[in-house]
Amino acid sequence: MKTHRSRSIAIGIVGALCMTAALAQDVYPSKPVRFVAPYPPGGSSDVLARVIAQKLSESLGKQVIVENRPGAAGNIGHELVAKSPPDGYTILLTTKSQMVNNIYLYKKLPFDPLADFSYLSLIAYSGHVLVVHPAVPVRSVRELINLARKQPGKLSYGSSGLGSTVNIVAEVFKSIENLDIVHVPYKGTVLAVADVVGGQIEMVFSDMVPAVPQIRGNRLRALAVTTAERSPALPGVPTMAESGVREEMPTQWWGIIGPKGMATGIVTRLNGEIHRIINLPEIKERYNDLGIVPLLTTPERMQETVRIDAPKMAKILAGIGLKPE
């Protein structure tokens, strides 16, 4: 009788523990969520993270806090998240630059893009816009090319670091036109844009997000966008193809990931919330104003995108001679 009773009590305790664990998963999140943006405030990653964090806070019922961790072309923020507990309370705004480009540009990358993360969803993609300081005496891409050829090594362009898509687009342009323009790396595109506005450097192939407000405020002159079609955010700015540079330019994408090993239920919920948020009319309008395009995927499709893009990027980098540090 005692043995049977003890066994019943033990089964009851195990059942209670299982139910408690299930309830713990059901109430996720029970505390604030950290959302790491691996670039400085004001850049594309930061702006996108804040747009999504605000809505995600509302839908999850807990605050989603954006934390900027810039440096090493985004690698510092990615290493931080890769080493965080996979409990759903640390997520990251990632880009093609870190998940694809950096594989080939850093001999000791402190994370494995395919092995160290739980994928949630892609969220956006965009081309770039070539901008110059208003004092630079050019009003078209062709005039810029002519000026650079007359003054080899005199012009400089900024980027968000070696291997960033901003850097690669500029190097592709230089290679196509056989130009000598000096590369000046920064911790984020927003800092490069600020130095073009300030006249410290002449140009940048910027992400749309930090450049568009400066263009509209006449603090930068836009020469062309790198997309196949004109951007709705800058309808008066021609494409590179319209400007005579017809070779395809690399584009940028953004997505959200977390540490490897996140529970399937949490991944599924966050993927669903992200999709719901980006499909909201006000978010679509915000994206359009920023010059970026919504791009939503399953976690599996996001990981497959990294696999597909990697060999393509390897070929581009070989063509322009960018090598690992």
C-alpha atoms as a printed R data frame, in Angstrom:
    type eleno elety resid chain resno      x      y       z
1   ATOM     1    CA   MET     A     1  0.000  0.000   0.000
2   ATOM     2    CA   LYS     A     2  2.790  2.426   0.975
3   ATOM     3    CA   THR     A     3  4.767  1.522  -2.152
4   ATOM     4    CA   HIS     A     4  1.735  2.153  -4.344
5   ATOM     5    CA   ARG     A     5  1.036  5.448  -2.574
6   ATOM     6    CA   SER     A     6  4.677  6.563  -2.860
7   ATOM     7    CA   ARG     A     7  4.673  5.714  -6.526
8   ATOM     8    CA   SER     A     8  1.476  7.728  -7.046
9   ATOM     9    CA   ILE     A     9  2.987 10.707  -5.237
10  ATOM    10    CA   ALA     A    10  6.141 10.472  -7.354
11  ATOM    11    CA   ILE     A    11  4.098 10.353 -10.558
12  ATOM    12    CA   GLY     A    12  2.106 13.341  -9.362
13  ATOM    13    CA   ILE     A    13  5.273 15.332  -8.660
14  ATOM    14    CA   VAL     A    14  6.719 14.512 -12.100
15  ATOM    15    CA   GLY     A    15  3.422 15.493 -13.716
16  ATOM    16    CA   ALA     A    16  3.355 18.765 -11.807
17  ATOM    17    CA   LEU     A    17  6.932 19.533 -12.870
18  ATOM    18    CA   CYS     A    18  6.103 18.812 -16.508
19  ATOM    19    CA   MET     A    19  3.032 21.021 -16.285
20  ATOM    20    CA   THR     A    20  5.098 23.796 -14.681
21  ATOM    21    CA   ALA     A    21  7.659 23.552 -17.487
22  ATOM    22    CA   ALA     A    22  4.909 23.658 -20.091
23  ATOM    23    CA   LEU     A    23  3.323 26.666 -18.449
24  ATOM    24    CA   ALA     A    24  6.725 28.385 -18.299
25  ATOM    25    CA   GLN     A    25  7.019 27.996 -22.067
26  ATOM    26    CA   ASP     A    26  3.440 29.159 -22.573
27  ATOM    27    CA   VAL     A    27  4.028 32.433 -20.697
28  ATOM    28    CA   TYR     A    28  7.110 33.439 -22.707
29  ATOM    29    CA   PRO     A    29  8.221 36.106 -22.324
30  ATOM    30    CA   SER     A    30  8.154 36.615 -18.569
31  ATOM    31    CA   LYS     A    31 10.775 39.388 -18.610
32  ATOM    32    CA   PRO     A    32 12.170 41.998 -21.041
33  ATOM    33    CA   VAL     A    33 13.836 40.827 -24.265
34  ATOM    34    CA   ARG     A    34 17.205 42.226 -25.354
35  ATOM    35    CA   PHE     A    35 17.367 43.103 -29.063
36  ATOM    36    CA   VAL     A    36 20.990 43.641 -30.124
37  ATOM    37    CA   ALA     A    37 21.737 46.026 -33.010
38  ATOM    38    CA   PRO     A    38 25.390 45.494 -34.047
39  ATOM    39    CA   TYR     A    39 25.888 49.023 -35.391
40  ATOM    40    CA   PRO     A    40 25.688 52.554 -33.900
41  ATOM    41    CA   PRO     A    41 22.404 54.434 -33.309
42  ATOM    42    CA   GLY     A    42 20.842 55.990 -36.400
43  ATOM    43    CA   GLY     A    43 21.991 53.381 -38.901
44  ATOM    44    CA   SER     A    44 19.811 50.928 -40.802
45  ATOM    45    CA   SER     A    45 20.175 48.080 -38.286
46  ATOM    46    CA   ASP     A    46 19.392 50.387 -35.380
47  ATOM    47    CA   VAL     A    47 16.369 51.985 -37.059
48  ATOM    48    CA   LEU     A    48 14.921 48.647 -38.176
49  ATOM    49    CA   ALA     A    49 15.467 47.139 -34.726
50  ATOM    50    CA   ARG     A    50 13.639 50.040 -33.074
51  ATOM    51    CA   VAL     A    51 10.730 49.944 -35.528
52  ATOM    52    CA   ILE     A    52 10.206 46.240 -34.818
53  ATOM    53    CA   ALA     A    53 11.008 46.403 -31.088
54  ATOM    54    CA   GLN     A    54  8.237 48.907 -30.440
55  ATOM    55    CA   LYS     A    55  5.566 46.706 -32.015
56  ATOM    56    CA   LEU     A    56  7.056 43.515 -30.601
57  ATOM    57    CA   SER     A    57  6.876 44.996 -27.095
58  ATOM    58    CA   GLU     A    58  3.163 45.612 -27.606
59  ATOM    59    CA   SER     A    59  2.392 42.120 -28.915
60  ATOM    60    CA   LEU     A    60  4.559 40.198 -26.419
61  ATOM    61    CA   GLY     A    61  3.434 42.217 -23.423
62  ATOM    62    CA   LYS     A    62  7.035 42.727 -22.264
63  ATOM    63    CA   GLN     A    63  9.507 45.413 -23.216
64  ATOM    64    CA   VAL     A    64 11.873 44.622 -26.091
65  ATOM    65    CA   ILE     A    65 14.971 46.742 -25.466
66  ATOM    66    CA   VAL     A    66 17.329 47.682 -28.315
67  ATOM    67    CA   GLU     A    67 20.982 47.489 -27.299
68  ATOM    68    CA   ASN     A    68 23.638 48.875 -29.664
69  ATOM    69    CA   ARG     A    69 26.852 46.822 -29.784
70  ATOM    70    CA   PRO     A    70 28.879 48.236 -32.698
71  ATOM    71    CA   GLY     A    71 32.397 47.319 -33.768
72  ATOM    72    CA   ALA     A    72 34.438 44.981 -35.971
73  ATOM    73    CA   ALA     A    73 31.995 45.256 -38.891
74  ATOM    74    CA   GLY     A    74 29.171 43.935 -36.708
75  ATOM    75    CA   ASN     A    75 31.131 40.934 -35.416
76  ATOM    76    CA   ILE     A    76 31.143 42.112 -31.785
77  ATOM    77    CA   GLY     A    77 27.348 42.102 -31.525
78  ATOM    78    CA   HIS     A    78 27.108 38.745 -33.297
79  ATOM    79    CA   GLU     A    79 29.660 37.106 -31.003
80  ATOM    80    CA   LEU     A    80 27.760 38.424 -27.982
81  ATOM    81    CA   VAL     A    81 24.495 36.869 -29.126
82  ATOM    82    CA   ALA     A    82 26.103 33.603 -30.251
83  ATOM    83    CA   LYS     A    83 27.384 33.139 -26.684
84  ATOM    84    CA   SER     A    84 24.110 34.147 -24.974
85  ATOM    85    CA   PRO     A    85 21.674 31.634 -23.422
86  ATOM    86    CA   PRO     A    86 19.199 30.305 -26.034
87  ATOM    87    CA   ASP     A    87 16.195 31.177 -23.881
88  ATOM    88    CA   GLY     A    88 14.558 33.666 -26.249
89  ATOM    89    CA   TYR     A    89 15.570 36.707 -24.208
90  ATOM    90    CA   THR     A    90 18.409 37.786 -26.517
91  ATOM    91    CA   ILE     A    91 17.849 38.305 -30.254
92  ATOM    92    CA   LEU     A    92 19.844 40.119 -32.929
93  ATOM    93    CA   LEU     A    93 19.258 42.289 -35.998
94  ATOM    94    CA   THR     A    94 21.661 40.740 -38.509
95  ATOM    95    CA   THR     A    95 22.596 41.531 -42.107
96  ATOM    96    CA   LYS     A    96 24.070 39.910 -45.178
97  ATOM    97    CA   SER     A    97 27.363 41.642 -44.331
98  ATOM    98    CA   GLN     A    98 27.931 39.549 -41.197
99  ATOM    99    CA   MET     A    99 26.242 36.305 -42.198
100 ATOM   100    CA   VAL     A   100 27.697 36.040 -45.719
101 ATOM   101    CA   ASN     A   101 30.445 38.564 -46.468
102 ATOM   102    CA   ASN     A   102 32.459 38.188 -43.259
103 ATOM   103    CA   ILE     A   103 32.902 34.434 -43.781
104 ATOM   104    CA   TYR     A   104 35.457 35.276 -46.459
105 ATOM   105    CA   LEU     A   105 36.961 38.432 -44.966
106 ATOM   106    CA   TYR     A   106 38.016 37.408 -41.453
107 ATOM   107    CA   LYS     A   107 40.508 34.611 -40.838
108 ATOM   108    CA   LYS     A   108 39.199 34.155 -37.280
109 ATOM   109    CA   LEU     A   109 35.499 34.955 -37.336
110 ATOM   110    CA   PRO     A   110 34.304 34.645 -33.689
111 ATOM   111    CA   PHE     A   111 31.097 32.844 -34.706
112 ATOM   112    CA   ASP     A   112 29.827 30.408 -37.326
113 ATOM   113    CA   PRO     A   113 26.891 31.968 -39.225
114 ATOM   114    CA   LEU     A   114 25.309 28.606 -40.014
115 ATOM   115    CA   ALA     A   115 26.073 26.696 -36.802
116 ATOM   116    CA   ASP     A   116 25.857 29.233 -33.962
117 ATOM   117    CA   PHE     A   117 22.404 30.786 -34.393
118 ATOM   118    CA   SER     A   118 18.684 30.073 -34.400
119 ATOM   119    CA   TYR     A   119 17.168 31.710 -37.468
120 ATOM   120    CA   LEU     A   120 13.877 33.622 -37.074
121 ATOM   121    CA   SER     A   121 13.126 35.485 -40.337
122 ATOM   122    CA   LEU     A   122 14.451 37.821 -42.978
123 ATOM   123    CA   ILE     A   123 12.719 41.198 -42.643
124 ATOM   124    CA   ALA     A   124 13.905 43.526 -45.443
125 ATOM   125    CA   TYR     A   125 16.198 44.097 -48.373
126 ATOM   126    CA   SER     A   126 17.456 47.165 -50.235
127 ATOM   127    CA   GLY     A   127 19.997 48.529 -52.636
128 ATOM   128    CA   HIS     A   128 22.275 51.500 -51.955
129 ATOM   129    CA   VAL     A   129 22.400 55.128 -52.947
130 ATOM   130    CA   LEU     A   130 25.573 56.840 -54.137
131 ATOM   131    CA   VAL     A   131 25.823 60.226 -52.433
132 ATOM   132    CA   VAL     A   132 28.425 62.985 -52.455
133 ATOM   133    CA   HIS     A   133 28.978 66.158 -50.470
134 ATOM   134    CA   PRO     A   134 27.300 69.109 -52.238
135 ATOM   135    CA   ALA     A   135 30.694 70.788 -52.671
136 ATOM   136    CA   VAL     A   136 31.966 67.940 -54.863
137 ATOM   137    CA   PRO     A   137 31.671 69.367 -58.400
138 ATOM   138    CA   VAL     A   138 29.648 66.522 -59.934
139 ATOM   139    CA   ARG     A   139 25.949 65.989 -60.609
140 ATOM   140    CA   SER     A   140 26.006 62.561 -62.242
141 ATOM   141    CA   VAL     A   141 27.792 59.242 -61.968
142 ATOM   142    CA   ARG     A   142 29.612 59.923 -65.243
143 ATOM   143    CA   GLU     A   143 30.903 63.256 -63.944
144 ATOM   144    CA   LEU     A   144 32.107 61.519 -60.762
145 ATOM   145    CA   ILE     A   145 33.936 58.894 -62.817
146 ATOM   146    CA   ASN     A   146 35.626 61.604 -64.881
147 ATOM   147    CA   LEU     A   147 36.651 63.521 -61.749
148 ATOM   148    CA   ALA     A   148 38.089 60.396 -60.109
149 ATOM   149    CA   ARG     A   149 40.111 59.621 -63.227
150 ATOM   150    CA   LYS     A   150 41.530 63.152 -63.310
151 ATOM   151    CA   GLN     A   151 42.434 62.983 -59.614
152 ATOM   152    CA   PRO     A   152 43.519 59.379 -58.817
153 ATOM   153    CA   GLY     A   153 43.831 58.754 -55.088
154 ATOM   154    CA   LYS     A   154 42.383 62.151 -54.171
155 ATOM   155    CA   LEU     A   155 38.742 61.184 -53.550
156 ATOM   156    CA   SER     A   156 37.679 59.026 -50.606
157 ATOM   157    CA   TYR     A   157 34.600 56.990 -49.760
158 ATOM   158    CA   GLY     A   158 33.291 55.749 -46.429
159 ATOM   159    CA   SER     A   159 31.850 52.394 -45.427
160 ATOM   160    CA   SER     A   160 30.658 50.520 -42.356
161 ATOM   161    CA   GLY     A   161 33.879 48.501 -42.326
162 ATOM   162    CA   LEU     A   162 35.867 46.041 -44.385
163 ATOM   163    CA   GLY     A   163 33.577 43.479 -45.966
164 ATOM   164    CA   SER     A   164 30.382 45.398 -45.324
165 ATOM   165    CA   THR     A   165 28.056 45.460 -48.316
166 ATOM   166    CA   VAL     A   166 28.613 49.235 -48.476
167 ATOM   167    CA   ASN     A   167 32.348 48.578 -48.872
168 ATOM   168    CA   ILE     A   168 31.840 45.815 -51.441
169 ATOM   169    CA   VAL     A   169 29.469 47.868 -53.624
170 ATOM   170    CA   ALA     A   170 32.019 50.694 -53.752
171 ATOM   171    CA   GLU     A   171 34.833 48.292 -54.621
172 ATOM   172    CA   VAL     A   172 32.732 46.715 -57.378
173 ATOM   173    CA   PHE     A   173 32.128 50.211 -58.779
174 ATOM   174    CA   LYS     A   174 35.852 51.020 -58.608
175 ATOM   175    CA   SER     A   175 36.722 47.745 -60.332
176 ATOM   176    CA   ILE     A   176 34.183 48.229 -63.129
177 ATOM   177    CA   GLU     A   177 35.416 51.745 -63.887
178 ATOM   178    CA   ASN     A   178 39.101 51.175 -62.954
179 ATOM   179    CA   LEU     A   179 39.113 53.997 -60.398
180 ATOM   180    CA   ASP     A   180 41.528 54.882 -57.583
181 ATOM   181    CA   ILE     A   181 39.320 56.059 -54.698
182 ATOM   182    CA   VAL     A   182 40.502 55.691 -51.091
183 ATOM   183    CA   HIS     A   183 38.479 53.557 -48.655
184 ATOM   184    CA   VAL     A   184 37.838 54.999 -45.174
185 ATOM   185    CA   PRO     A   185 36.168 52.414 -42.856
186 ATOM   186    CA   TYR     A   186 33.844 53.371 -39.982
187 ATOM   187    CA   LYS     A   187 31.980 51.457 -37.261
188 ATOM   188    CA   GLY     A   188 28.701 52.053 -39.109
189 ATOM   189    CA   THR     A   189 27.321 53.579 -42.295
190 ATOM   190    CA   VAL     A   190 25.627 56.354 -40.312
191 ATOM   191    CA   LEU     A   191 29.085 57.566 -39.207
192 ATOM   192    CA   ALA     A   192 30.364 57.488 -42.790
193 ATOM   193    CA   VAL     A   193 27.304 59.454 -43.926
194 ATOM   194    CA   ALA     A   194 27.909 62.006 -41.165
195 ATOM   195    CA   ASP     A   195 31.473 62.541 -42.394
196 ATOM   196    CA   VAL     A   196 30.293 63.040 -45.978
197 ATOM   197    CA   VAL     A   197 27.812 65.630 -44.674
198 ATOM   198    CA   GLY     A   198 30.678 67.241 -42.735
199 ATOM   199    CA   GLY     A   199 32.991 67.239 -45.749
200 ATOM   200    CA   GLN     A   200 35.656 64.946 -44.236
201 ATOM   201    CA   ILE     A   201 35.181 62.456 -47.084
202 ATOM   202    CA   GLU     A   202 33.612 62.952 -50.493
203 ATOM   203    CA   MET     A   203 31.220 60.042 -51.002
204 ATOM   204    CA   VAL     A   204 29.575 56.833 -49.820
205 ATOM   205    CA   PHE     A   205 27.402 54.086 -51.297
206 ATOM   206    CA   SER     A   206 25.044 54.347 -48.361
207 ATOM   207    CA   ASP     A   207 22.192 52.220 -47.108
208 ATOM   208    CA   MET     A   208 18.975 54.090 -47.798
209 ATOM   209    CA   VAL     A   209 17.999 54.580 -44.156
210 ATOM   210    CA   PRO     A   210 20.716 57.024 -42.992
211 ATOM   211    CA   ALA     A   211 21.076 58.728 -46.386
212 ATOM   212    CA   VAL     A   212 17.494 59.556 -47.372
213 ATOM   213    CA   PRO     A   213 16.886 62.242 -44.679
214 ATOM   214    CA   GLN     A   214 20.192 63.915 -45.568
215 ATOM   215    CA   ILE     A   215 19.307 63.899 -49.272
216 ATOM   216    CA   ARG     A   216 15.883 65.376 -48.608
217 ATOM   217    CA   GLY     A   217 17.500 68.034 -46.436
218 ATOM   218    CA   ASN     A   218 19.918 68.958 -49.271
219 ATOM   219    CA   ARG     A   219 22.907 68.051 -47.106
220 ATOM   220    CA   LEU     A   220 23.906 65.312 -49.557
221 ATOM   221    CA   ARG     A   221 23.597 65.040 -53.333
222 ATOM   222    CA   ALA     A   222 22.311 61.704 -54.591
223 ATOM   223    CA   LEU     A   223 23.780 60.548 -57.900
224 ATOM   224    CA   ALA     A   224 22.214 57.097 -58.374
225 ATOM   225    CA   VAL     A   225 20.634 54.094 -56.689
226 ATOM   226    CA   THR     A   226 22.047 50.607 -57.206
227 ATOM   227    CA   THR     A   227 18.700 48.810 -57.594
228 ATOM   228    CA   ALA     A   228 17.282 47.738 -60.952
229 ATOM   229    CA   GLU     A   229 14.370 50.166 -60.553
230 ATOM   230    CA   ARG     A   230 14.236 53.656 -59.074
231 ATOM   231    CA   SER     A   231 13.483 53.817 -55.360
232 ATOM   232    CA   PRO     A   232 10.005 55.038 -54.312
233 ATOM   233    CA   ALA     A   233 11.772 56.967 -51.552
234 ATOM   234    CA   LEU     A   234 13.907 58.829 -54.137
235 ATOM   235    CA   PRO     A   235 11.929 58.792 -57.396
236 ATOM   236    CA   GLY     A   236 13.996 61.580 -58.950
237 ATOM   237    CA   VAL     A   237 17.295 59.729 -58.554
238 ATOM   238    CA   PRO     A   238 18.355 57.563 -61.541
239 ATOM   239    CA   THR     A   239 19.604 53.997 -61.272
240 ATOM   240    CA   MET     A   240 23.238 53.093 -61.879
241 ATOM   241    CA   ALA     A   241 22.127 51.387 -65.112
242 ATOM   242    CA   GLU     A   242 20.424 54.587 -66.269
243 ATOM   243    CA   SER     A   243 23.698 56.338 -65.434
244 ATOM   244    CA   GLY     A   244 25.702 54.030 -67.691
245 ATOM   245    CA   VAL     A   245 26.944 51.464 -65.144
246 ATOM   246    CA   ARG     A   246 24.993 48.371 -66.139
247 ATOM   247    CA   GLU     A   247 26.759 45.657 -64.116
248 ATOM   248    CA   GLU     A   248 24.720 44.214 -61.240
249 ATOM   249    CA   MET     A   249 25.570 45.568 -57.788
250 ATOM   250    CA   PRO     A   250 25.310 43.560 -54.538
251 ATOM   251    CA   THR     A   251 22.245 44.300 -52.408
252 ATOM   252    CA   GLN     A   252 21.744 44.181 -48.646
253 ATOM   253    CA   TRP     A   253 19.276 42.184 -46.571
254 ATOM   254    CA   TRP     A   254 18.390 42.257 -42.895
255 ATOM   255    CA   GLY     A   255 17.039 39.516 -40.654
256 ATOM   256    CA   ILE     A   256 16.545 38.483 -37.045
257 ATOM   257    CA   ILE     A   257 18.345 35.619 -35.313
258 ATOM   258    CA   GLY     A   258 19.022 34.333 -31.802
259 ATOM   259    CA   PRO     A   259 21.501 31.982 -30.144
260 ATOM   260    CA   LYS     A   260 21.613 28.371 -31.321
261 ATOM   261    CA   GLY     A   261 19.228 26.046 -29.482
262 ATOM   262    CA   MET     A   262 16.183 28.270 -29.003
263 ATOM   263    CA   ALA     A   263 13.007 26.258 -28.321
264 ATOM   264    CA   THR     A   264 10.928 25.550 -31.409
265 ATOM   265    CA   GLY     A   265  7.857 27.075 -29.795
266 ATOM   266    CA   ILE     A   266  9.651 30.375 -29.151
267 ATOM   267    CA   VAL     A   267 11.107 30.455 -32.681
268 ATOM   268    CA   THR     A   268  7.659 29.806 -34.149
269 ATOM   269    CA   ARG     A   269  6.038 32.498 -32.028
270 ATOM   270    CA   LEU     A   270  8.668 35.142 -32.802
271 ATOM   271    CA   ASN     A   271  8.535 34.316 -36.516
272 ATOM   272    CA   GLY     A   272  4.753 34.765 -36.465
273 ATOM   273    CA   GLU     A   273  4.942 38.046 -34.547
274 ATOM   274    CA   ILE     A   274  7.620 39.422 -36.879
275 ATOM   275    CA   HIS     A   275  5.513 38.582 -39.943
276 ATOM   276    CA   ARG     A   276  2.389 40.118 -38.410
277 ATOM   277    CA   ILE     A   277  4.254 43.326 -37.521
278 ATOM   278    CA   ILE     A   278  5.876 43.824 -40.932
279 ATOM   279    CA   ASN     A   279  2.533 43.259 -42.663
280 ATOM   280    CA   LEU     A   280  0.949 46.119 -40.703
281 ATOM   281    CA   PRO     A   281  0.023 49.042 -43.026
282 ATOM   282    CA   GLU     A   282  1.929 51.581 -40.917
283 ATOM   283    CA   ILE     A   283  5.079 49.449 -40.971
284 ATOM   284    CA   LYS     A   284  4.838 48.983 -44.752
285 ATOM   285    CA   GLU     A   285  4.489 52.753 -45.080
286 ATOM   286    CA   ARG     A   286  7.508 53.254 -42.822
287 ATOM   287    CA   TYR     A   287  9.570 50.816 -44.887
288 ATOM   288    CA   ASN     A   288  8.583 52.620 -48.078
289 ATOM   289    CA   ASP     A   289  9.599 55.963 -46.585
290 ATOM   290    CA   LEU     A   290 12.975 54.509 -45.567
291 ATOM   291    CA   GLY     A   291 13.589 53.127 -49.057
292 ATOM   292    CA   ILE     A   292 13.605 49.458 -48.046
293 ATOM   293    CA   VAL     A   293 11.423 46.536 -49.129
294 ATOM   294    CA   PRO     A   294  9.715 43.978 -46.828
295 ATOM   295    CA   LEU     A   295 11.104 40.452 -47.127
296 ATOM   296    CA   LEU     A   296  9.616 37.712 -44.928
297 ATOM   297    CA   THR     A   297 10.703 34.075 -44.711
298 ATOM   298    CA   THR     A   298 10.487 30.945 -42.634
299 ATOM   299    CA   PRO     A   299 13.501 30.272 -40.383
300 ATOM   300    CA   GLU     A   300 14.538 27.489 -42.770
301 ATOM   301    CA   ARG     A   301 14.356 29.759 -45.802
302 ATOM   302    CA   MET     A   302 16.454 32.420 -44.066
303 ATOM   303    CA   GLN     A   303 19.187 29.877 -43.349
304 ATOM   304    CA   GLU     A   304 19.007 28.644 -46.943
305 ATOM   305    CA   THR     A   305 19.472 32.244 -48.148
306 ATOM   306    CA   VAL     A   306 22.799 32.380 -46.291
307 ATOM   307    CA   ARG     A   307 23.873 29.104 -47.919
308 ATOM   308    CA   ILE     A   308 22.888 30.317 -51.405
309 ATOM   309    CA   ASP     A   309 24.414 33.798 -51.082
310 ATOM   310    CA   ALA     A   310 27.782 32.611 -49.764
311 ATOM   311    CA   PRO     A   311 29.282 31.204 -53.009
312 ATOM   312    CA   LYS     A   312 27.933 34.186 -54.964
313 ATOM   313    CA   MET     A   313 29.706 36.556 -52.590
314 ATOM   314    CA   ALA     A   314 32.904 34.523 -52.756
315 ATOM   315    CA   LYS     A   315 32.961 35.075 -56.523
316 ATOM   316    CA   ILE     A   316 32.342 38.824 -56.165
317 ATOM   317    CA   LEU     A   317 35.093 39.212 -53.556
318 ATOM   318    CA   ALA     A   318 37.563 37.274 -55.701
319 ATOM   319    CA   GLY     A   319 36.738 39.560 -58.618
320 ATOM   320    CA   ILE     A   320 37.527 42.744 -56.683
321 ATOM   321    CA   GLY     A   321 40.477 41.325 -54.763
322 ATOM   322    CA   LEU     A   322 39.168 41.686 -51.200
323 ATOM   323    CA   LYS     A   323 40.977 39.194 -48.958
324 ATOM   324    CA   PRO     A   324 40.704 38.105 -45.302
325 ATOM   325    CA   GLU     A   325 42.260 40.222 -42.585
